[in-house]
Every structure is written in C-alpha cells, then in structure tokens.
Amino acid sequence: MEQTTREISGSSKRSIEIHGRQTSLNIEEAFWTALQKIAATHNVRPSDLIAAIDKDRYHVNLSSAVRLFVLDHYRTKVEGGPT
C-alpha cells in the first residue's frame, strides 16, 4: 500500500544519544528514512552519522542540520558529485 503525502511528511520526535548525552530530533519520516539509508551505505549507525552532523553544524538546530545534510547528500548525487 502506498503511503500518503501526509504519512511521509509527518514528523516525529526521535530520542538519540550523541556525544554521551540524550537529545531528541524532530524530523519528518522521509528524512529519517533517507538518513538511515545514507548511514547504511557508509556502514555507520544513524546516531554516529547524526553525531558527525552535530559536530559540523553552525547556528542551526540539529533537526534542521540533519535535513540539510540529507538534502545536500541527494543533491550531490543528482549533480554527479561524490556522496
């Protein structure tokens, strides 16, 4: 059965541990699924990938930084660059 746009775009809060502390991420299901796929292609856990994103982010909240990371990953793939 196909998912509706509302089901795909609905966000949920995810609790994760990064850098030894608990935090939460409020992110849409489509971005979470994409993040999991990216992590799997790099043979890392999603929490490890999120920790790396957190370390490199500047002045945006973590949820936004994850969305921007996923967007950049797929934009780079479309434009033919390295992933």
Contacts in CASP RR format, 6 or more apart in sequence:
PFRMAT RR
TARGET T0000
AUTHOR 0000-0000-0000
METHOD contacts of the structure
MODEL  1
MEQTTREISGSSKRSIEIHGRQTSLNIEEAFWTALQKIAATHNVRPSDLI
AAIDKDRYHVNLSSAVRLFVLDHYRTKVEGGPT
7 29 0 8 1.000
8 28 0 8 1.000
8 29 0 8 1.000
8 30 0 8 1.000
9 28 0 8 1.000
9 29 0 8 1.000
9 30 0 8 1.000
10 28 0 8 1.000
10 29 0 8 1.000
11 26 0 8 1.000
11 27 0 8 1.000
11 28 0 8 1.000
11 29 0 8 1.000
12 26 0 8 1.000
12 27 0 8 1.000
12 29 0 8 1.000
12 32 0 8 1.000
13 24 0 8 1.000
13 25 0 8 1.000
13 26 0 8 1.000
14 24 0 8 1.000
14 25 0 8 1.000
14 26 0 8 1.000
14 27 0 8 1.000
14 32 0 8 1.000
15 22 0 8 1.000
15 23 0 8 1.000
15 24 0 8 1.000
16 22 0 8 1.000
16 23 0 8 1.000
16 24 0 8 1.000
16 25 0 8 1.000
16 46 0 8 1.000
16 47 0 8 1.000
16 50 0 8 1.000
17 23 0 8 1.000
17 47 0 8 1.000
18 47 0 8 1.000
18 50 0 8 1.000
18 51 0 8 1.000
18 54 0 8 1.000
19 51 0 8 1.000
19 54 0 8 1.000
23 62 0 8 1.000
25 50 0 8 1.000
25 62 0 8 1.000
25 63 0 8 1.000
25 66 0 8 1.000
26 63 0 8 1.000
27 35 0 8 1.000
27 63 0 8 1.000
27 66 0 8 1.000
27 67 0 8 1.000
28 67 0 8 1.000
31 66 0 8 1.000
31 67 0 8 1.000
31 70 0 8 1.000
34 70 0 8 1.000
34 73 0 8 1.000
34 74 0 8 1.000
35 46 0 8 1.000
35 49 0 8 1.000
35 50 0 8 1.000
35 66 0 8 1.000
35 69 0 8 1.000
35 70 0 8 1.000
36 46 0 8 1.000
38 49 0 8 1.000
38 70 0 8 1.000
38 73 0 8 1.000
38 83 0 8 1.000
39 45 0 8 1.000
39 46 0 8 1.000
39 48 0 8 1.000
39 49 0 8 1.000
41 83 0 8 1.000
42 49 0 8 1.000
50 62 0 8 1.000
50 66 0 8 1.000
53 62 0 8 1.000
53 65 0 8 1.000
53 66 0 8 1.000
53 69 0 8 1.000
54 62 0 8 1.000
54 65 0 8 1.000
57 65 0 8 1.000
60 68 0 8 1.000
73 83 0 8 1.000
76 82 0 8 1.000
76 83 0 8 1.000
77 83 0 8 1.000
END
